Amino acid sequence: MKRGAGAAPLPWDRMTIIGDLVPNCAKKFRNFVAFESAVKFLCGGSDYLTARAYDGLFYLEYDKTKGRMRDRRNFRCEFNPNNCDRKAKTFFVEKILPNLKNAGFSRLDLAFDVSENLNDLLVMTDIPLKQIVIYGRDGAVETRYFGSRDSERYIRIYNKKKSARIKPIRKLILKICGGSNLS
């Protein structure tokens, strides 16, 4: 999809890609993790492995047993696309994705800096969501949560200034869950 001139890029803050490691690729993938210089093997066995790639930019986890027992996909990769250069993105697209079937997202975080007071922000969704508001000692809204961490929709709006003790920035984090397919 083409975007208009001057449109800001989508502010992806964090994402988790899930999928099923193709059965005939499992051994090849374990060897790749063991011998690829950009990958640091953390631990594993025949049906399980964890690794970090590109100086910790990517966290990789494969657990065939947990996937089967919990009736979910057996592979996940967590990363922040903002921290990935072209080479790291190419590594992911060429070395990780081809080994997965039923690949999709289980988490997508969008981050926006806003200057409005958190109390003044209006959040609209197509379905009603539970809301929790956290107030600071001064009575000002510090964090607003909509939905639940375990639901398909979870919105967290917080005052970055209060959480990081830096210049006044308010960050809107939108977490989209649910295991959507990439295809």
Salt bridges, closest charged atoms under 4 A:
GLU61 OE2 - ARG76 NE 3.15
GLU78 OE1 - ARG14 NH2 3.98
GLU78 OE2 - ARG76 NH1 1.92
ASP109 OD2 - ARG107 NH2 2.68
ASP113 OD1 - LYS171 NZ 3.57
ASP126 OD1 - ARG153 NH1 2.90
ASP138 OD2 - LYS162 NZ 3.34
